[in-house]
Amino acid sequence: MKAQPNFVSVADAAAIMGLHPRYVRKLCAAGKIEALRVGKVFLVVRQAASAYERDPYGRGRPKGKA
C-alpha cells in the first residue's frame, strides 16, 4: 500500500516556513508549493513546507532608489 503524504494547515505550514499565512495561501494558489485544495482551504504537504526556501535577496523596491 502506498503511503499518504502528511498534510498540514496553512497556519502550521507558515510556522514551519517562517512566513505569513496569507503569503503561504498565495504560494499555494500559484502552485509554487505542493498543496491540496479542499473547498476553500489549502492543505500543504509537510515535506513541501519543510523544503521551501525563501529568496535570500528578498523582494520589493531596490535600495537606494528614492
C-alpha positions, -999 to 999 in steps of 0.1 A, spaced: 0 0 0 13 35 -9 20 58 20 -1 90 20 18 123 23 14 142 56 -7 174 52 -6 205 74 -28 235 76 -17 268 61 -11 282 96 12 253 105 30 255 72 35 292 77 51 285 111 74 259 96 84 282 67 87 313 88 62 332 66 28 349 70 -2 325 64 -16 349 38 16 346 17 16 308 21 -20 308 7 -7 329 -23 21 303 -29 -5 275 -28 -28 293 -52 1 300 -76 13 264 -75 47 273 -61 44 248 -32 27 214 -33 -8 216 -17 -43 202 -20 -73 224 -21 -103 211 -1 -132 235 -6 -118 269 3 -90 255 24 -55 245 13 -37 216 29 1 218 24 23 188 21 46 188 51 77 179 31 70 208 7 67 233 35 100 220 51 118 221 17 107 256 7 135 281 8 129 319 9 147 340 -17 178 353 3 177 386 -16 140 393 -8 116 412 -28 104 448 -31 119 481 -42 157 481 -47 176 500 -20 190 534 -28 161 545 -51 141 574 -39 
